[in-house]
Amino acid sequence: MALMPVRAQQDQTFIRTQDYFRDVIELSEVLGKAHAIRIVCNGRNDQYWRSYMLRLLDLEASYGGGLRSSMANAFNAGYSTAAARYRACTQDAVDSEKVFAEE
C-alpha cells in the first residue's frame, strides 16, 4: 500500500511528459505552416518562424530531451502541408498565418 502514492506520482509524471511531447510536436508543425506562408508572402529571406523553431530546438536540446528529430519532422510536415495549400499570398493565407501565430 505504501507504494501506491509513488506509482500515482510516476503515472502523473508520465502523463505530463506525454502531454508535453504532444504539445511541442504540435507547436513545431504549426510553426512549419506559419513559415511556409511567410515565405510565400514575404519571400525566402523572411525566416521569422524558422528562427523561432530553431530557438525552440535549442531550448529542447538544453533540457536533454530526445525530441529534436520529431520536432524537425513535424515542422517540415507542417511546412509541406501549408506550402501545398498556399501557393500565393492571398488574404486567406495572411489570415491563416495569424491563426497559426495565435496557436
Secondary structure, 3 states (H helix, E strand, C coil): CCCHHHHHHHHHHHHHHHHHHHHHHHHHHHHHHHHHHHHHHHCCCCCHHHHHHHHHHHHHHHCCCCCHHHHHHHHHHHHHHHHHHCCCCCHHHHHHHHHHHHC
